[in-house]
Amino acid sequence: MYSMKRIIITAWIGTSLGALILMLSTMFLFENIPTDYYALIFVLLLGYLPLILIYQYLSLVKQRFVFLIFTYIILGISLYVAPYIGHVIFYFGLIYAALFKEKIYFVFSFFISVLVYSSVIYIHPIITFYPFIEIVQLIVFLSYTLILYFVSKMMVQQEMLNSMYTKTMEALVLAIEAKDEYTRGHSTRVSEYSMIIGRTLRENDYPVDLEKLRISSLLHDIGKVNISNDILQKQGKLNAVEYEEIKAHPSFGAEIAKSLEFPEEIIHPILFHHERTDGNGYPHGLTGEEIPLLARIIAIADTFDALTTNRSYRRAYSIYEARDIILENSGTQFDDRIIPYFIDCFPLLKKRAEQLIELEKKLSKAMDDELKASSH
């Protein structure tokens, strides 16, 4: 939600520019300008100044109502000064009501605009009242108000849905990382690395949907909630049965994402992020461009993080060692058309990896200290 101060200042700047345009247009169109014209232009230029001075002393609801009153008075003055504009100018007022996203502001805007418009018609010496035309205009204005209200309502619902998705994702990531202390923060880091690579590809005309990449990379390992802790935290090498179970996590993850009604563009990267360019990956043994672009990006980011962090079965590689291992597997495990862009953005990856690894060390130390303190 935009701050009230920002809305008022934006409206003030817009009104001032509009007033100057009105003045120039009127001077160009008409030879005889009424004596009160310049006074009204001056009022428009100063229109929102009183509100700027007093708004902070009002509650948020009162700020919005007073702002709408000021807005429609200013629109009414504009119509009086330049009647050739017509009633269309009042459509702008509803845009501000849409910013507040509540029915009461649409209702208030509709009725106050009708009141101000009727007052201008009544007192203006030139504007003539034509009942049929005014009724048609009123119906059109009402229709516009309703359309804008329902669009605003849909936007609110979408925002709530996005918020719900975000909370769901956070809960899923927490559930994954709670199962294995060695992968704490893994999903977040993979998402950040994926976005760095994705932005680099996008800058080079690859069709990367960054929002879908962000979500799918964050959720790429959600299927691990179905994998037993014994396997996830095993110190040594997995046996054949255990490896087959771990290989099932992309399919489990895709099923979870599908049950939550995520789109296929998010489900597929979750399902295919362990596929390999040479066809030796899982779960379906896809090759090359059969693997979705987002999955190929996540595969590199996932490996980069796995190599640069400690695991239950080995110590972390250095950032440069991780880079070299990824380069050695270009064309086999990883798409050799993406690897050049991985190299291009490696300085950014290195910088962010150092920051995140250091942050993770501090968080782990703080949690360990807290556990020691609680045990005494």
C-alpha positions in Angstrom: 0.0 0.0 0.0 1.3 3.4 -0.9 1.9 6.0 1.9 -0.7 8.8 2.1 2.1 11.4 1.9 3.3 9.9 -1.4 -0.3 9.8 -2.8 -0.9 13.4 -1.9 2.3 14.7 -3.3 1.8 12.7 -6.5 -1.7 14.1 -6.9 -0.5 17.6 -6.2 2.2 17.4 -8.8 -0.3 16.0 -11.3 -2.8 18.7 -10.5 -0.2 21.5 -10.8 0.9 20.2 -14.2 -2.7 19.9 -15.3 -3.5 23.5 -14.2 -0.6 24.8 -16.2 -1.7 22.9 -19.3 -5.3 24.2 -18.8 -4.0 27.7 -18.6 -2.0 27.4 -21.8 -4.8 25.6 -23.6 -7.4 28.2 -22.6 -5.1 31.1 -23.6 -4.6 29.4 -27.0 -8.3 28.6 -27.6 -10.0 31.8 -26.3 -9.3 35.5 -26.7 -11.4 36.7 -23.8 -10.4 35.1 -20.5 -12.7 35.6 -17.4 -11.2 37.7 -14.7 -11.6 35.0 -12.1 -9.8 32.5 -14.3 -6.3 33.2 -13.0 -7.5 33.1 -9.4 -8.9 29.6 -9.9 -5.7 28.5 -11.6 -3.8 29.7 -8.5 -6.2 27.7 -6.3 -5.5 24.6 -8.4 -1.7 25.1 -8.0 -2.1 25.3 -4.2 -4.8 22.7 -4.1 -3.3 20.1 -1.9 -1.2 22.4 0.3 -3.7 22.5 3.2 -3.9 18.7 3.2 -0.1 18.3 3.2 -0.1 20.5 6.4 -2.8 18.7 8.3 -3.0 15.1 7.1 -0.5 13.8 9.7 -2.9 14.9 12.4 -5.7 12.7 11.0 -6.4 9.0 11.3 -5.7 6.9 8.1 -9.4 6.6 7.3 -10.0 10.4 7.7 -6.9 11.1 5.6 -8.4 9.1 2.8 -11.8 10.7 3.0 -10.4 14.2 3.2 -8.1 13.5 0.4 -11.0 12.4 -1.8 -12.9 15.5 -0.9 -10.0 17.7 -1.8 -9.5 15.8 -5.1 -13.1 16.2 -6.2 -13.2 19.9 -5.3 -10.1 20.4 -7.4 -11.7 18.4 -10.2 -14.8 20.6 -9.9 -12.7 23.8 -10.1 -10.9 22.4 -13.1 -14.3 21.7 -14.8 -15.5 25.2 -14.0 -12.3 26.8 -15.3 -12.3 24.7 -18.5 -15.8 23.4 -19.2 -14.7 22.0 -22.5 -13.0 19.2 -20.6 -16.4 17.8 -19.7 -17.4 15.2 -17.1 -14.5 12.8 -18.1 -12.2 14.6 -15.6 -14.1 13.0 -12.7 -13.0 9.5 -13.9 -9.5 10.4 -12.5 -10.9 10.6 -9.0 -11.9 6.9 -9.0 -8.3 5.9 -9.6 -7.5 7.2 -6.1 -10.4 5.2 -4.7 -8.9 2.1 -6.4 -5.6 2.7 -4.6 -7.5 2.4 -1.2 -9.1 -0.9 -2.4 -12.2 -0.8 -0.2 -15.8 -0.5 -1.3 -16.6 2.5 1.0 -14.2 4.7 -0.9 -15.7 3.8 -4.3 -19.2 4.6 -2.9 -18.0 7.8 -1.4 -16.2 8.8 -4.6 -19.2 8.1 -6.8 -21.6 10.2 -4.7 -19.3 13.1 -4.1 -18.4 13.3 -7.8 -22.1 13.5 -8.7 -22.6 16.2 -6.1 -19.6 18.3 -7.2 -20.4 17.8 -10.9 -24.1 18.8 -10.4 -22.9 21.9 -8.4 -20.6 23.1 -11.2 -23.4 22.7 -13.8 -25.8 24.6 -11.6 -23.5 27.6 -10.9 -21.6 27.8 -14.2 -22.8 30.6 -16.5 -22.1 28.7 -19.8 -22.6 24.9 -19.2 -26.2 23.9 -20.2 -28.0 21.0 -18.5 -29.4 18.4 -20.9 -31.3 15.7 -18.9 -30.9 12.9 -21.4 -27.2 13.4 -21.9 -26.5 13.7 -18.2 -28.5 10.5 -17.4 -26.4 8.6 -20.0 -23.2 10.1 -18.6 -24.3 9.1 -15.1 -24.9 5.5 -16.2 -21.6 5.3 -17.9 -19.8 6.8 -14.9 -21.6 4.3 -12.6 -20.5 1.4 -14.9 -16.9 2.6 -14.8 -17.1 2.8 -11.0 -18.3 -0.8 -10.7 -15.7 -2.1 -13.2 -12.9 -0.4 -11.4 -14.2 -1.7 -8.1 -14.3 -5.3 -9.3 -10.9 -5.0 -10.8 -9.6 -3.6 -7.5 -11.3 -6.5 -5.7 -9.6 -9.0 -8.0 -6.3 -7.4 -7.4 -6.8 -7.6 -3.6 -7.7 -11.3 -3.9 -4.6 -11.9 -6.0 -2.4 -10.2 -3.4 -3.9 -12.4 -0.7 -3.3 -15.4 -2.9 0.3 -14.4 -3.4 0.7 -13.8 0.3 -0.8 -17.3 1.0 1.6 -18.8 -1.6 4.5 -17.0 0.2 3.5 -18.3 3.6 3.0 -21.8 2.2 6.5 -21.7 0.6 8.1 -20.5 3.8 6.4 -23.3 5.8 7.5 -25.9 3.2 11.1 -24.6 3.2 11.2 -24.7 7.0 9.8 -28.2 7.0 12.5 -29.4 4.6 15.4 -27.7 6.4 14.3 -28.8 9.9 15.0 -32.4 8.8 18.7 -31.9 8.0 20.9 -29.4 9.8 23.5 -29.7 7.0 21.1 -28.3 4.4 19.8 -25.4 6.6 19.5 -22.4 4.3 20.1 -24.5 1.2 16.8 -23.6 -0.5 17.2 -19.9 0.1 20.8 -19.9 -1.2 19.8 -22.0 -4.3 17.0 -19.5 -5.0 19.5 -16.6 -4.8 22.1 -18.2 -7.0 19.4 -19.2 -9.5 18.2 -15.6 -9.7 21.7 -14.3 -10.4 22.2 -16.8 -13.2 18.6 -16.2 -14.4 19.0 -12.5 -14.6 22.3 -12.9 -16.6 20.5 -15.1 -19.1 17.6 -12.8 -19.3 19.9 -9.9 -20.1 21.2 -12.0 -23.0 17.7 -12.6 -24.4 16.9 -15.9 -22.8 13.1 -16.2 -22.0 13.6 -16.5 -18.2 10.5 -15.8 -16.1 12.3 -14.6 -12.9 9.3 -14.9 -10.6 8.7 -18.5 -11.6 12.4 -19.2 -11.3 12.4 -17.7 -7.8 9.5 -19.8 -6.6 10.5 -23.1 -8.2 14.2 -22.8 -7.0 13.0 -22.0 -3.5 10.8 -25.1 -3.5 13.1 -27.4 -5.6 13.7 -29.8 -2.6 10.2 -29.9 -1.0 9.9 -33.6 -1.9 12.5 -34.3 0.7 9.8 -34.0 3.4 8.9 -37.6 2.3 12.5 -38.9 2.7 13.5 -40.4 6.0 15.9 -38.6 8.2 18.2 -41.6 8.3 18.9 -41.2 4.6 19.1 -37.4 4.6 21.6 -37.4 7.5 23.6 -40.5 6.7 27.3 -39.9 7.2 28.6 -42.3 4.6 27.7 -43.3 1.0 24.1 -44.3 0.3 23.5 -47.9 -0.7 21.5 -48.7 -3.9 18.1 -48.8 -2.1 18.7 -45.5 -0.2 19.8 -43.8 -3.4 16.7 -44.9 -5.2 14.6 -43.4 -2.4 16.5 -40.1 -2.5 16.0 -40.0 -6.3 12.2 -40.0 -5.7 12.3 -36.6 -4.1 11.8 -34.5 -7.3 8.6 -36.6 -8.1 7.4 -36.2 -4.5 8.1 -32.4 -4.8 6.2 -32.1 -8.1 3.2 -33.9 -6.5 3.2 -31.6 -3.6 3.4 -28.5 -5.8 0.6 -29.9 -8.0 -1.6 -30.5 -5.0 -1.1 -26.8 -4.0 -2.2 -25.8 -7.5 1.1 -24.3 -8.6 1.3 -23.8 -12.4 3.3 -26.3 -14.5 6.0 -23.7 -15.1 6.8 -24.1 -11.4 6.1 -27.8 -11.1 8.4 -28.8 -14.0 11.6 -27.2 -12.7 10.9 -29.0 -9.3 10.4 -32.3 -11.1 13.4 -32.0 -13.5 16.1 -30.2 -11.6 18.1 -33.4 -11.3 18.0 -34.3 -15.0 21.3 -34.2 -16.9 22.1 -32.9 -20.4 23.6 -36.3 -21.3 20.4 -38.1 -20.3 21.8 -39.8 -17.2 19.8 -37.8 -14.7 16.5 -38.6 -12.9 13.6 -39.1 -12.7 12.9 -39.4 -16.5 16.4 -39.3 -18.1 15.6 -36.3 -20.3 18.4 -34.8 -22.5 19.4 -31.3 -23.7 16.5 -29.0 -24.4 13.9 -31.6 -23.3 14.9 -30.3 -19.8 13.0 -27.0 -19.1 15.3 -24.0 -19.0 14.5 -23.1 -15.4 15.4 -26.7 -14.3 18.8 -26.4 -16.1 19.4 -23.1 -14.2 18.4 -24.6 -10.8 20.7 -27.7 -11.5 23.7 -25.4 -11.7 22.7 -23.3 -8.6 21.8 -26.5 -6.6 25.2 -28.1 -7.3 27.1 -24.8 -6.6 25.5 -24.6 -3.2 25.9 -28.3 -2.4 29.6 -28.1 -3.2 30.3 -24.9 -1.2 28.6 -26.0 2.0 29.3 -28.8 4.5 27.4 -32.0 4.2 27.0 -35.0 6.5 29.4 -37.0 4.3 32.1 -34.4 3.4 33.5 -31.0 4.1 32.7 -28.0 1.8 34.7 -27.3 -1.3 36.1 -23.8 -1.9 34.1 -21.5 -4.1 36.7 -21.8 -6.9 36.8 -25.6 -6.6 33.0 -25.7 -7.0 33.3 -23.5 -10.1 35.9 -25.8 -11.6 33.8 -28.9 -10.9 30.8 -27.4 -12.6 32.9 -26.4 -15.6 34.4 -29.9 -15.8 30.8 -31.3 -16.1 29.7 -28.8 -18.8 28.0 -30.7 -21.6 27.4 -33.8 -19.5 25.6 -32.9 -16.3 25.1 -29.2 -17.2 23.9 -27.4 -20.3 27.0 -26.1 -22.1 25.1 -23.2 -23.5 24.3 -21.9 -20.0 27.8 -22.4 -18.6 29.3 -19.3 -20.3 26.7 -17.2 -18.5 27.5 -19.0 -15.3 31.1 -17.9 -15.8 30.0 -14.3 -16.6 28.1 -14.0 -13.4 30.6 -16.0 -11.3 31.9 -12.8 -9.5 28.4 -12.0 -8.4 27.8 -15.6 -7.3 31.1 -15.7 -5.4 30.3 -12.4 -3.6 26.8 -13.6 -2.6 28.0 -17.0 -1.6 30.6 -15.5 0.7 28.0 -13.3 2.3 25.5 -16.2 2.7 28.0 -18.7 4.0 29.3 -16.2 6.6 25.7 -15.4 7.6 24.9 -19.1 8.0 28.0 -19.6 10.2 26.8 -16.7 12.5 23.3 -18.1 12.7 24.6 -21.7 13.4 26.9 -20.3 16.2 24.0 -18.3 17.7 21.7 -21.4 17.7 24.5 -23.6 19.2 25.1 -21.0 21.9 21.4 -20.8 22.7 21.2 -24.6 23.0 24.2 -24.8 25.3 22.7 -22.0 27.5 19.4 -23.8 27.7 21.0 -27.1 28.7 22.7 -25.5 31.8 
